[in-house]
Amino acid sequence: MRTHYCGHVNTSDLDQEVELCGWVHHRRDHGGVIFIDLRDREGRVQVVIDPDTPESFAIAEQVRNEYVLKIVGKVRHRPEGTVNPDIPTGEIEVLCKDIEVLNASETPPIQIDDDNVNEDSRLKYRYMDLRRPEMQSNLILRAKVCKVMRSYLDDQNFMEIETPMLTRATPEGARDYLVPSRTHPGQFFALPQSPQLFKQLLMMSGMDRYYQIVRCFRDEDLRADRQPEFTQLDIETSFMEEEEIMTVMEEMVIELFDQCINVKLPQPVPRMKYDEAVKRFGTDRPDLRIPLELIDIADVLTDVEFKVFSGPANDPEGRVAAMRAPGAAELSRKVIDDYTAYVAIFGAKGLAYIKVNDRAAGRDGLQSPILKFLPDEALEAILERTGAESGDLVFFGADKARIVNEALGNLRVRLGQDLGLVDDSWQPVWITDFPMFERNDDENRWESLHHPFTAPKVDSIDDLKNDPGACLSKAYDLVLNGTEVGGGSVRIHTTEMQQTVFELLGIDEQEAEDKFGFLLNALQFGCPPHGGMAFGLDRLVMLMCGAPSIRDVIAFPKTQTAACPLTAAPTEAGERQLKELGIRLRKPPAEATENS
């Protein structure tokens, strides 16, 4: 029905007849001449309808925004002074010879060129929202990203293999979405949180190199970068160690950014150990565009009488850290109080600070409620260590190390944004040498920092058993501008080591057999050393687009309550369906009480 996309017509088509199909973006009636901006996925072009074609002119008088048209016309230069340099088709226009209305439109429920439509309306009328050029651009980029990923991995001899959507529940840190089985009454499938075990089984099957762009499902609380169903690029390979896997993955991401958005990422991507990241930035997902860092000062405060500082300074599990905010001494008390309320979200009991009004004036040049509690030598040591200068503000965190890290780590990002300290570069970093386990003090047990199939960095099983808390893992995360875009590890490939890790995690032999028997069995029959990685496709494209939420790079996303306003899902199941599945619904206790 067409010879060109609207956005592809240019000066190389001058004097040619073209056939175009698309939507009316705008219609402007200038009395004797009607202008229509015709839009499709690739862009828009200006169409001119004049009274010399009376039938077409009469039709053009009736069309409105979002009508679907077919236009036949001749490409010509725009008149002098009317060129639009902001669009690719801005030098030309199409003089209409014939116009056909392929479909009319009611008044649109949302305006395509209105950037202030609330998100509820955008999701309810998603088919209209997706007509917006910004959304189409995002999805076009997403498709290009997938194409480049596939091309790179195909060239590296990876095979695209599908894994099941209906599987069994496995403990991977979030609730499973359960699917009742009609043919096995009372039993349930689970939708996969990831293809982790299946891709390991593929390595045991000799597939050597696998990848899949796969849907995953997690029934967890949502936020801007989470959805109940999401997409990841899943990768696994045999006979590679950490550095080799990271190198292959790094090259793919560098090629991805170069081809898709013309950005040159640093190569090689910097490496940073987990301990260093947490010490300097309070997090294992550091945004390296922000020049603020956490500085340890516990050693200069162990003997001060101020227990708020000396307590954590003398606690093996405590931390006292300072962070210099350059030029922030002018911040008002109200702003500082707002920051105090912000760090309270992360468990901090307060936020101490010192304003450095005049560095040369010593104590007299400082302003803070805590000055009276700190001796001169401690103050001087803090200012020296943080590099504080006149006009700066120094914030402090003193508590359990976890609380200080979370509070100051998040404050660091907030300050960076508020003070305009975030540069416009792309700053990827590999985080390596993660702890194998973390301690759950409430339940007095170890938990996997990643997942229980991650290989430990030990020479023997005895080394792991003797001091599990000191053991590091062969895990690695790729962080980009403060967002984890991918993570992976070398996997355990022997039965003995896997059973030992299960034991340390409190998974007894019977539970291990019930949940992971098929994996333990497979490990006994010649499992190769293997490892892999998974990239969050939605998050990655969100960053590349500069979008505020992954909902802006997913065609049909859910809301933060895991609902779909477009289709009104989820919905109730009919009595017949429930009976076939052997399911009877129970009312929540509150509802049952109200109706009794």
C-alpha positions in Angstrom: 0.0 0.0 0.0 3.0 2.3 0.3 6.3 3.0 -1.3 8.0 4.8 1.6 7.7 5.3 5.4 6.8 8.8 6.2 10.0 9.4 8.1 12.2 8.2 5.2 11.1 10.6 2.5 14.0 13.1 1.8 15.6 15.2 -0.9 16.8 12.1 -2.8 13.1 11.6 -3.6 12.5 15.0 -5.1 10.1 15.1 -8.1 9.2 11.4 -7.4 5.6 10.2 -6.8 5.3 8.5 -3.4 2.6 6.5 -1.7 2.4 7.0 2.1 0.3 5.5 4.9 0.0 6.8 8.4 -1.9 8.7 11.1 -2.8 12.4 11.1 -0.5 14.0 13.6 -1.7 17.5 13.0 -4.0 19.2 10.5 -3.7 22.9 9.7 -6.2 24.7 7.5 -4.8 27.9 6.1 -7.8 28.9 4.1 -6.8 28.1 0.6 -4.3 25.3 1.6 -4.5 22.4 4.1 -1.4 21.0 5.7 -1.3 17.5 7.2 1.6 16.1 9.2 1.4 12.4 8.4 3.1 10.2 11.0 4.1 6.5 11.1 6.7 4.5 13.1 9.7 6.1 11.3 8.7 9.7 11.6 6.4 12.3 10.0 6.2 14.3 6.8 4.3 17.4 5.8 1.6 16.8 3.2 0.1 19.8 1.2 -3.4 19.6 -0.2 -4.5 22.6 -2.3 -7.8 23.4 -4.1 -6.4 22.2 -7.5 -7.4 18.7 -6.3 -11.0 19.4 -5.2 -11.9 15.9 -4.3 -8.8 15.5 -2.1 -9.3 18.9 -0.6 -12.9 18.1 0.4 -11.7 14.9 2.1 -8.8 16.8 3.8 -11.3 19.3 5.2 -13.1 16.4 7.1 -10.1 14.5 8.5 -9.0 15.0 12.1 -6.1 13.9 14.4 -5.4 10.2 14.4 -7.4 9.4 11.2 -5.5 6.7 9.2 -4.8 8.0 5.6 -3.2 6.8 2.4 -1.6 9.7 0.5 -0.4 9.7 -3.1 1.7 12.7 -4.0 4.8 14.3 -5.4 7.9 15.2 -3.4 9.1 18.8 -3.7 11.2 21.3 -1.8 9.6 23.3 1.0 9.3 27.0 0.1 12.1 29.2 1.3 11.8 30.1 4.9 9.6 27.1 5.9 12.3 24.5 6.2 12.1 22.6 9.6 15.6 21.6 10.7 14.3 19.7 13.7 13.0 16.7 11.7 14.7 14.5 9.1 12.0 15.4 6.5 12.1 19.1 7.2 13.5 20.1 3.8 10.7 18.6 1.7 6.9 18.2 1.6 4.6 16.0 -0.4 2.1 17.7 -2.8 -1.0 15.5 -2.5 -2.6 14.1 -5.7 -4.9 11.7 -4.0 -6.1 11.0 -0.4 -7.9 8.0 1.0 -9.3 7.7 4.5 -8.4 4.1 5.6 -10.1 4.6 8.9 -11.6 7.4 10.9 -10.9 8.1 14.6 -13.0 9.2 17.5 -11.6 12.1 19.6 -8.5 10.5 21.1 -8.7 9.8 24.9 -5.1 11.1 25.3 -3.2 13.5 23.1 -0.2 12.1 21.3 1.8 15.3 21.7 0.9 15.9 25.3 3.9 15.0 27.6 1.8 15.6 30.8 -0.7 12.8 30.5 -0.9 10.9 33.8 0.5 7.3 33.8 -2.8 5.7 34.6 -4.3 7.1 31.4 -1.2 6.2 29.4 -1.4 2.5 30.6 -5.2 2.3 30.1 -5.0 3.6 26.6 -1.6 2.0 25.9 -2.3 1.5 22.2 -2.6 5.3 21.9 0.4 6.0 24.2 2.5 3.7 22.0 1.8 6.0 19.0 3.9 8.7 20.7 7.2 9.2 18.9 9.1 8.9 22.2 7.6 5.5 22.9 8.1 4.2 19.4 11.7 5.3 19.5 12.2 3.4 22.8 10.7 0.2 21.4 12.7 0.6 18.1 15.9 0.9 20.2 14.8 -2.2 22.3 14.4 -4.2 19.1 17.8 -3.0 17.8 19.5 -3.9 21.2 18.1 -7.5 20.9 19.3 -7.8 17.3 22.8 -6.7 18.2 22.9 -9.0 21.2 21.8 -12.0 19.1 24.3 -11.1 16.3 27.2 -10.9 18.7 26.4 -14.1 20.6 25.7 -16.0 17.3 29.2 -14.9 16.1 30.7 -16.2 19.4 29.1 -19.6 18.7 26.4 -19.3 21.4 23.2 -21.2 20.6 19.7 -19.8 21.3 17.8 -22.5 23.2 14.4 -22.1 24.9 13.8 -23.4 28.4 10.4 -24.2 30.0 7.9 -21.6 31.2 6.1 -24.2 33.3 8.5 -25.6 35.9 8.7 -26.3 39.6 9.1 -23.7 42.4 12.7 -23.1 43.5 13.9 -20.7 46.2 15.4 -17.8 44.4 14.7 -14.9 46.8 11.2 -13.9 45.6 7.7 -15.4 45.6 6.8 -17.6 42.6 3.8 -17.2 40.4 2.0 -20.5 40.7 0.0 -22.2 37.9 -2.5 -24.9 39.0 -2.4 -28.1 37.0 -5.7 -29.6 35.8 -4.2 -32.9 34.9 -2.4 -33.2 38.3 -5.1 -32.1 40.8 -3.8 -30.3 43.8 -0.4 -29.7 42.2 1.1 -26.6 40.8 3.7 -25.4 38.3 5.7 -22.3 38.9 6.6 -19.6 36.3 10.4 -19.3 36.2 12.1 -16.6 38.2 15.0 -17.3 35.9 16.2 -20.2 33.7 19.2 -20.8 36.1 18.9 -24.5 36.7 17.9 -25.3 33.1 20.9 -23.4 31.6 23.2 -25.3 34.0 21.6 -28.5 32.8 22.3 -27.5 29.2 26.0 -27.2 30.0 25.9 -30.7 31.5 24.2 -31.7 28.3 27.2 -30.6 26.2 25.6 -27.6 24.6 28.7 -25.6 25.5 27.4 -22.1 24.9 23.8 -21.1 25.4 21.7 -17.9 25.4 18.1 -16.9 25.5 16.1 -13.6 25.6 13.6 -14.9 28.1 10.6 -13.8 30.1 11.0 -14.2 33.9 8.4 -13.8 36.7 8.7 -12.7 40.3 5.8 -12.0 42.6 7.5 -9.2 44.5 6.9 -5.6 45.5 7.4 -3.3 42.5 9.3 0.0 41.9 10.4 2.0 38.9 12.9 -0.7 37.7 10.9 -3.8 38.6 8.0 -5.6 37.0 6.2 -8.9 37.8 7.2 -10.1 34.4 10.5 -8.9 32.9 12.9 -9.8 30.2 16.5 -10.8 30.6 19.3 -11.9 28.3 20.4 -15.2 29.8 23.8 -16.7 29.0 25.8 -19.7 30.1 29.1 -21.2 28.8 31.3 -24.1 29.6 35.1 -24.2 30.2 35.5 -20.5 31.0 36.6 -18.8 34.2 35.5 -15.5 35.6 37.8 -13.2 33.6 37.1 -14.9 30.3 33.3 -14.7 30.8 33.6 -11.0 31.9 35.7 -10.2 28.8 33.2 -11.8 26.4 30.3 -10.0 28.1 32.1 -6.7 28.3 32.8 -6.8 24.5 29.2 -7.4 23.8 28.0 -4.4 25.9 30.7 -2.1 24.3 29.5 -3.2 20.9 25.9 -2.7 21.9 26.4 0.9 23.0 28.5 1.7 20.0 26.0 0.3 17.4 22.8 1.3 19.1 23.4 4.8 20.6 26.8 5.7 19.2 28.4 5.7 22.7 32.0 4.6 23.3 32.3 2.9 26.6 35.7 2.7 28.3 37.6 -0.5 27.4 38.5 -2.4 29.4 35.7 -1.7 31.9 37.2 -1.0 35.3 37.1 -3.7 38.0 36.4 -3.0 41.6 36.2 -5.4 44.5 33.0 -5.6 46.6 34.8 -4.5 49.8 36.2 -1.4 48.1 32.9 -0.4 46.5 31.1 -0.6 49.9 33.9 1.2 51.7 34.1 4.1 49.3 30.5 4.4 48.1 28.3 2.5 50.7 27.0 0.2 48.0 27.9 -2.6 45.6 26.2 -0.6 42.8 28.2 2.7 42.8 27.4 5.5 40.5 30.9 6.6 39.5 29.6 9.8 37.9 29.3 11.3 41.4 32.6 12.5 42.9 31.5 12.0 46.5 33.0 9.3 48.7 32.7 7.9 52.2 35.8 8.3 54.4 36.4 6.1 57.4 37.1 8.1 60.6 36.4 5.6 63.4 40.1 5.5 64.4 40.1 9.2 65.4 36.9 8.9 67.4 37.5 5.8 69.6 38.4 7.8 72.7 35.9 10.7 72.4 33.3 11.1 75.1 30.5 11.4 72.5 29.0 7.9 72.6 27.1 8.4 69.4 30.6 8.3 67.7 32.8 6.3 70.1 30.2 3.5 70.4 30.2 2.5 66.8 33.9 3.3 66.5 34.7 0.6 69.1 32.2 -1.9 67.8 33.7 -4.5 65.5 30.4 -4.5 63.5 30.1 -0.7 63.6 31.3 2.0 61.2 31.9 5.8 61.5 32.2 7.5 58.2 32.2 11.1 56.8 31.3 12.5 53.4 32.4 15.9 52.1 29.8 17.8 50.1 31.7 20.5 48.2 30.2 24.0 48.3 27.2 22.8 50.4 27.9 24.9 53.6 25.2 27.3 52.3 22.5 24.7 52.7 19.7 25.8 55.1 18.8 24.0 58.3 15.5 23.0 56.7 17.3 21.3 53.8 19.6 19.4 56.2 16.5 18.4 58.2 15.1 17.0 55.0 18.3 15.0 54.5 18.0 13.7 58.1 14.5 12.5 57.4 15.7 10.9 54.2 18.5 8.8 55.8 16.0 7.7 58.5 14.4 5.6 55.8 17.5 3.4 55.8 17.6 3.1 59.6 19.9 6.0 60.5 19.0 7.6 63.9 20.2 11.0 62.8 22.6 12.9 60.5 25.4 14.8 62.1 27.2 17.5 60.1 29.8 20.2 60.2 29.7 23.4 58.1 33.2 24.6 57.1 32.7 28.3 56.9 36.4 29.2 57.1 38.9 26.4 57.1 41.8 28.7 58.1 40.0 29.8 61.3 40.1 26.4 63.0 37.2 25.6 65.4 35.9 29.2 65.1 35.4 28.7 61.4 33.1 25.7 61.9 29.4 25.5 62.6 27.7 22.4 64.0 25.7 21.1 67.0 28.3 18.4 67.6 31.4 20.7 67.8 31.3 20.8 71.6 31.6 17.0 71.7 34.8 16.7 69.6 38.3 17.7 70.6 40.5 19.9 68.4 42.7 17.0 67.3 39.7 14.9 66.2 38.2 17.8 64.3 41.5 18.6 62.5 42.0 14.9 61.6 38.4 14.7 60.1 38.8 17.9 58.1 42.3 16.8 56.9 41.1 13.3 55.9 38.0 14.4 54.1 39.9 17.2 52.3 37.2 19.7 53.5 37.7 23.4 52.4 35.9 26.6 53.1 32.4 26.5 51.9 32.1 22.7 52.3 29.7 20.6 54.4 30.7 17.3 56.0 28.1 14.7 56.9 28.6 11.9 59.3 27.2 8.4 59.8 27.8 6.4 62.9 26.0 3.1 63.6 26.2 -0.6 62.5 28.2 -0.8 59.3 25.1 -1.9 57.2 23.1 1.1 58.3 25.9 3.6 57.7 26.5 2.2 54.3 22.9 2.3 53.2 22.2 5.7 54.7 25.3 7.5 53.5 25.4 5.6 50.2 21.9 6.7 49.3 22.5 10.2 50.7 25.6 10.4 48.4 23.4 9.8 45.3 20.7 12.3 46.6 23.4 15.0 47.2 25.0 14.4 43.9 21.7 15.0 42.1 20.7 18.0 44.3 24.1 19.7 44.0 24.4 19.1 40.3 27.5 16.9 40.7 26.4 14.1 38.4 28.3 14.3 35.1 26.8 13.2 31.8 29.3 10.4 31.1 28.7 6.7 31.0 30.6 5.0 33.9 30.5 1.1 33.8 32.3 -0.9 36.5 32.6 -4.6 37.2 32.1 -5.5 40.9 33.9 -8.7 41.9 35.0 -10.7 44.9 31.6 -10.7 46.6 31.2 -12.5 49.9 30.0 -16.0 49.4 27.5 -15.7 52.3 25.9 -13.1 54.4 24.7 -13.7 58.0 21.0 -13.6 58.9 21.3 -12.7 62.5 17.5 -12.9 63.1 17.4 -16.5 62.1 21.0 -17.3 63.1 22.0 -18.8 59.7 23.9 -18.1 56.5 22.3 -16.9 53.3 23.7 -16.8 49.8 24.6 -13.3 48.6 23.8 -14.3 45.0 22.3 -17.8 44.7 23.3 -21.2 46.1 24.8 -22.5 42.8 27.6 -19.9 42.9 31.1 -21.3 43.2 33.2 -20.3 46.2 36.8 -19.1 45.8 38.4 -21.8 47.9 41.0 -24.5 47.4 39.0 -27.2 49.3 35.7 -28.0 50.8 37.4 -27.9 54.3 38.4 -24.2 53.7 34.8 -23.4 53.0 33.5 -25.3 56.1 36.1 -23.8 58.4 35.3 -20.2 57.8 32.3 -19.6 55.5 32.0 -16.0 56.6 35.4 -15.2 55.1 34.8 -17.0 51.9 34.5 -15.0 48.6 32.6 -16.2 45.6 33.3 -16.3 41.9 30.6 -13.8 41.2 30.6 -10.6 39.2 28.1 -7.8 38.5 28.2 -5.2 35.8 27.1 -1.8 37.1 26.3 1.2 34.9 25.7 4.7 36.3 24.6 3.2 39.6 22.3 0.6 38.2 23.1 -3.1 38.1 22.5 -4.2 34.5 23.8 -7.7 34.7 25.2 -10.3 37.1 26.6 -13.7 37.0 29.1 -16.2 38.4 31.0 -19.3 37.8 28.8 -22.2 39.1 29.5 -25.1 41.3 30.1 -28.2 39.2 30.7 -31.0 41.7 28.2 -32.8 43.8 30.3 -32.6 46.9 30.7 -28.8 46.8 27.1 -28.3 46.0 26.0 -30.4 48.9 28.4 -28.6 51.3 26.9 -25.2 50.3 23.4 -26.5 50.8 24.4 -27.7 54.3 25.9 -24.4 55.2 22.7 -22.7 54.1 20.6 -25.0 56.4 19.2 -27.1 53.5 19.3 -30.6 54.8 19.8 -33.7 52.6 16.0 -34.4 52.3 15.1 -30.8 51.3 18.0 -30.7 48.9 16.8 -33.9 47.3 13.2 -32.7 47.1 14.0 -29.3 45.6 17.2 -29.9 43.7 17.5 -33.7 43.2 17.5 -33.5 39.5 20.5 -31.1 39.6 22.4 -33.1 42.1 21.9 -36.2 40.0 23.1 -34.4 36.9 26.2 -33.2 38.6 27.3 -36.9 39.1 27.6 -37.6 35.3 30.5 -35.5 34.1 29.5 -31.9 34.6 31.9 -29.5 33.0 33.2 -26.3 34.7 30.7 -23.6 33.6 29.5 -20.1 34.4 27.3 -17.4 33.0 25.5 -14.2 33.3 22.1 -12.5 32.9 21.4 -9.0 31.8 18.2 -7.1 32.7 17.1 -6.1 29.2 14.4 -3.7 30.5 16.8 -1.9 32.8 19.6 -1.7 30.1 17.3 -0.2 27.5 15.8 2.2 30.1 19.3 3.5 30.7 20.1 3.7 27.0 16.9 5.6 26.3 17.3 7.9 29.3 13.8 6.8 30.4 12.7 7.3 34.0 11.1 3.8 34.3 11.3 0.4 32.7 7.5 0.9 32.0 8.6 3.3 29.3 10.6 0.6 27.4 8.0 -2.3 27.8 5.2 -2.4 25.3 2.5 -3.5 27.8 3.8 -3.1 31.4 2.0 -3.6 34.7 1.3 -0.9 37.3 3.1 -0.8 40.7 0.3 -3.0 42.0 1.0 -5.6 39.3 -2.2 -4.9 37.4 -2.9 -4.1 33.7 -5.3 -1.2 33.2 -5.5 -1.9 29.5 -7.0 -5.4 29.9 -8.2 -5.1 33.5 -6.0 -8.1 34.5 -5.9 -9.9 36.8 -9.5 -11.0 36.8 -11.6 -13.6 38.7 -11.8 -17.1 37.4 -15.2 -18.7 36.7 -16.7 -21.4 38.9 -16.3 -23.9 36.1 -12.6 -23.2 35.6 -12.0 -23.4 39.4 -13.9 -26.7 39.6 -11.9 -28.2 36.8 -8.7 -27.3 38.7 -10.0 -28.5 42.0 -9.7 -25.0 43.6 -12.1 -23.4 46.0 -11.6 -19.8 46.9 -11.5 -18.7 50.5 -12.5 -15.1 51.4 -9.9 -13.0 53.3 -10.7 -13.1 57.1 -11.8 -9.4 57.2 -14.2 -9.9 54.2 -15.6 -13.1 55.7 -16.3 -11.3 59.0 -18.1 -8.4 57.4 -20.4 -10.8 55.4 -21.1 -13.1 58.3 
